[in-house]
Amino acid sequence: MTPTRRLVLGLALAAVTAAPALAQSFPVQGRPITIIGGFPNGAGTDIYSRKVAEPLSRALGVPVVVDNRVGAGGNIAMDLVAKAAPDGHTIMMGTSAMLAINPALYARMPVDTMKDFVPIIALADVPNALTVVPGQRPQLSDCKAVIAAAKARPGALNYASTGNGASTHLAGVQFAAAAGLEMVHVPYRGGPFAMTALLGGEVDIFLHQTVALVGPYRQGQVKLLGVTSRERLKAFPDVPTMAEACDLPGFSTTTWYLFAAPAATPAPIVARLEQEVRRIIMDPEFVAWVEGLGMTSMGQGPAEAKQMLERDLGIWAEVVKRSGARVD
């Protein structure tokens, strides 16, 4: 055996034996686990991460903290996690916007979402809802009326989004394509700004994530004409799906949350994190909390979550291309 061959085999053996040892020592006592998010405090991802953090801390016996690194649609957070030590102490609250949409939207990506991360567990399915203000546009009383109004005056109806290429923008693109509509997209710098525009009458409709609509809906500020999930949501049992309300059979568009780790994180550590997070998110009380926010619990493990990401990369690439959105 040549010296080079012996060196390669030695390194491979060291890697194989090191992974179980590292997993056995995980988590390192006294060292916190940090959940890195890409969106601001108070966003749906932040709310979800903090809900998981306390029981995960109890399960693992170390502090679990949430650190939101906002910017570039989540790319700053992804870059930070990709470069972190692959020891299980840094994980990412990833979204389909970050992992599946950004690669098609951004001309320059700091990471490869398929190569630089290993999914831990898919957390929640997050739909949108077609949203209007009660009485503000009487002609937009239901989804079929919205479609009729848009077809009567192509290009006259406008819709808000949380930014160019955001999931709320692309949901509007998908709705317009499915219904054969020509609508004007009006991007804003995030959900609060877009909601303010809707409430103030600057825009006609808003396809917003349901997690942000629970409060305004219950307070009567907004009316939901349809949800983009395949089935009605427990948070809004009287609101039909858009497939029902708009007479668009099969129409559905949702996003998701998942936890991921740096790609080189040993499989035993990923498995431990998956086990503990799964126990938390599939607890009936936690599931009820998720459903109360207009989401649906998922629970797919690393292999299934990776397949989901790979599938959605292709789906969203087509939608982004159709939208014409691009960030340099």
Secondary structure, DSSP 4 states (H G I P E B T S, - for coil): --HHHHHHHHHHHHHHHHHHHHHHTPSPTTPPEEEEESS-TTSHHHHHHHHHHHHHHHHHTS-EEEEE---GGGHHHHHHHHTS-SSSSEEEEEEHIIIIIHHHHBSS-SS-TTTSEEEEEEEEEEEEEEEE-TTTSTT-SSHHHHHHHHHHSTTT-EEEESSTTSHHHHHHHHHHHHHT---EEEE-SSHHHHHHHHHTTSSSEEEEEGGGTHHHHHTTS-EEEEESSSS--TTSTTSPBHHHHTT-TT---EEEEEEEEETT--HHHHHHHHHHHHHHHTSHHHHHHHHHTT-EE----HHHHHHHHHHHHHHHHHHHHHHT--B-
